[in-house]
């Protein structure tokens, strides 16, 4: 679906019956307005997705801090907490270098830092290189920075929805993604 009225998103999710989907995603950067004609303020089965060439401008730099674990399972509380701690460490390190305050979010299994940017769709791999540098400085055997989230049409978990990887177990529960901290000014 494509939305120009965000208040319709919860209604569309409920109408589509996907409230218990493994994950619900959205595109961070704005697509061409013409794409509203695909499914305006509603959801439909995915037949076409937003491509990088559909993005008009880059508005967000996503730094995704993930715990190292087997694919297809949720993080433990210890892994989840470590990802949130690492994101805060990265935020502090970037702040010391003059970066503004980002949005801090919980992805359900890890942590996100979202920095407001204003770059063209074709950024000559600037975002890719930023993520590679951050991974070089901050990756270890416990937490890694996802270097694959550099493309303009990158999707990420819709905050407020659940991350449901594998079965929810006492040690590896499903969690709701959410925005934890918003800076006073974006």
C-alpha positions as CSV (number, residue, x, y, z in Angstrom):
1,X,0.0,0.0,0.0
2,X,0.9,3.6,-0.4
3,X,-0.2,6.2,2.1
4,X,-0.5,10.0,2.1
5,X,-2.7,9.7,5.2
6,X,-0.8,7.9,8.0
7,X,-3.9,7.8,10.2
8,X,-5.3,5.2,7.8
9,X,-2.4,2.7,8.3
10,X,-3.7,1.0,11.5
11,X,-7.2,0.6,9.8
12,X,-5.6,-0.9,6.7
13,X,-3.5,-3.4,8.7
14,X,-6.7,-4.4,10.6
15,X,-8.7,-4.7,7.4
16,X,-6.1,-6.8,5.8
17,X,-6.1,-9.2,8.7
18,X,-2.3,-9.1,9.1
19,X,-2.1,-8.0,12.7
20,X,-0.3,-11.2,13.5
21,X,2.1,-11.2,10.6
22,X,5.7,-12.1,11.3
23,X,6.6,-8.5,10.5
24,X,5.1,-5.4,8.9
25,X,7.5,-3.1,7.0
26,X,7.5,0.4,5.5
27,X,9.8,2.3,3.2
28,X,11.7,5.0,5.1
29,X,12.3,7.3,2.1
30,X,9.5,9.0,0.1
31,X,8.5,7.3,-3.2
32,X,7.1,9.1,-6.2
33,X,3.6,10.4,-5.6
34,X,2.3,8.5,-8.7
35,X,2.7,5.3,-6.8
36,X,-0.3,6.2,-4.7
37,X,-2.3,4.9,-7.7
38,X,-1.1,1.3,-6.9
39,X,-3.0,1.2,-3.7
40,X,-4.0,4.5,-2.2
41,X,-4.3,4.5,1.6
42,X,-5.0,0.8,1.6
43,X,-3.1,-2.5,1.5
44,X,-3.3,-5.2,-1.2
45,X,-1.3,-8.4,-1.8
46,X,2.2,-7.5,-2.9
47,X,2.4,-7.7,-6.7
48,X,4.8,-4.7,-7.1
49,X,7.2,-3.3,-4.6
50,X,8.9,0.0,-4.3
51,X,12.2,0.0,-6.2
52,X,15.2,2.2,-5.6
53,X,14.4,4.2,-8.7
54,X,10.9,5.0,-7.2
55,X,12.4,6.9,-4.4
56,X,12.5,10.7,-4.8
57,X,15.0,11.7,-2.1
58,X,16.8,10.2,0.8
59,X,15.4,11.5,4.1
60,X,16.7,9.0,6.6
61,X,19.9,7.3,7.4
62,X,19.1,4.0,9.2
63,X,21.7,2.5,11.5
64,X,20.5,-1.0,12.5
65,X,22.2,-2.6,15.4
66,X,21.5,-6.3,15.6
67,X,22.6,-9.1,17.9
68,X,24.5,-12.0,16.3
69,X,22.3,-15.0,16.5
70,X,20.9,-17.8,14.2
71,X,18.6,-16.6,11.5
72,X,14.8,-16.8,11.9
73,X,14.7,-16.5,15.7
74,X,14.0,-13.6,18.1
75,X,16.7,-12.2,20.3
76,X,17.1,-13.0,24.0
77,X,16.7,-10.2,26.6
78,X,20.5,-10.1,27.0
79,X,21.0,-9.8,23.2
80,X,18.2,-7.3,22.8
81,X,19.7,-5.1,25.7
82,X,23.2,-5.3,24.2
83,X,21.8,-4.0,20.8
84,X,20.1,-1.1,22.5
85,X,23.3,-0.3,24.5
86,X,25.4,-0.5,21.3
87,X,23.1,1.9,19.5
88,X,23.4,4.4,22.4
89,X,27.2,4.0,22.3
90,X,27.2,4.8,18.5
91,X,24.8,7.7,19.1
92,X,27.2,9.1,21.7
93,X,30.3,8.6,19.5
94,X,28.6,10.3,16.5
95,X,27.4,13.2,18.8
96,X,31.0,13.7,19.9
97,X,31.8,14.2,16.2
98,X,29.1,16.8,15.8
99,X,26.2,14.7,14.6
100,X,22.7,15.8,15.7
101,X,20.5,13.7,18.0
102,X,18.8,10.8,16.1
103,X,15.5,9.0,16.7
104,X,16.2,6.0,18.8
105,X,13.9,3.0,18.1
106,X,13.5,-0.6,19.2
107,X,13.2,-2.9,16.2
108,X,11.8,-5.7,18.4
109,X,15.1,-7.7,18.2
110,X,17.7,-4.9,18.1
111,X,17.9,-1.1,17.9
112,X,17.7,1.6,15.2
113,X,19.2,5.0,15.0
114,X,17.4,7.2,12.5
115,X,19.2,10.4,11.3
116,X,17.4,13.0,9.3
117,X,19.3,13.6,6.0
118,X,18.7,15.3,2.7
119,X,20.5,13.5,0.0
120,X,19.7,12.6,-3.6
121,X,18.5,9.1,-4.4
122,X,21.9,8.5,-6.0
123,X,24.3,9.4,-3.2
124,X,27.4,7.8,-4.9
125,X,27.4,5.1,-2.2
126,X,27.8,7.6,0.7
127,X,25.3,5.8,2.9
128,X,26.9,2.5,2.1
129,X,30.3,3.8,3.1
130,X,29.0,5.3,6.3
131,X,27.5,2.0,7.3
132,X,30.7,0.2,6.4
133,X,32.8,2.6,8.6
134,X,30.4,2.3,11.5
135,X,30.6,-1.5,11.2
136,X,34.4,-1.3,11.1
137,X,34.4,0.7,14.4
138,X,31.5,-0.9,16.3
139,X,31.0,-4.6,15.1
140,X,32.1,-7.4,17.4
141,X,31.0,-11.0,18.0
142,X,27.9,-9.9,20.0
143,X,26.5,-7.0,18.0
144,X,26.8,-6.0,14.3
145,X,25.7,-3.1,12.2
146,X,23.6,-4.2,9.3
147,X,25.6,-2.9,6.3
148,X,22.9,-4.0,3.8
149,X,20.4,-1.2,4.7
150,X,22.0,1.5,2.4
151,X,19.6,1.3,-0.6
152,X,17.1,4.2,-1.1
153,X,14.0,1.9,-1.0
154,X,15.1,0.2,2.2
155,X,12.2,-1.2,4.2
156,X,12.2,-1.4,8.0
157,X,9.9,-2.6,10.7
158,X,6.8,-0.4,11.1
159,X,7.1,0.9,14.6
160,X,4.3,-0.2,16.8
161,X,4.0,-3.6,15.1
162,X,5.6,-6.9,16.3
163,X,8.8,-8.6,15.4
164,X,7.8,-12.3,15.2
165,X,10.8,-14.4,14.2
166,X,10.2,-18.1,14.8
167,X,8.2,-19.1,17.8
168,X,7.9,-16.9,20.8
169,X,9.6,-18.7,23.7
170,X,10.4,-17.6,27.2
171,X,14.0,-17.2,26.3
172,X,13.4,-15.6,22.8
173,X,10.1,-13.7,23.0
174,X,8.3,-11.7,20.3
175,X,8.5,-8.0,21.0
176,X,6.8,-4.9,19.8
177,X,8.9,-2.5,17.8
178,X,8.6,1.1,19.0
179,X,10.1,4.5,19.0
180,X,12.0,5.0,22.3
181,X,13.3,8.6,22.0
182,X,12.6,11.5,19.7
183,X,14.9,14.5,19.7
184,X,13.4,17.9,20.5
185,X,14.3,18.9,16.9
186,X,14.6,16.7,13.9
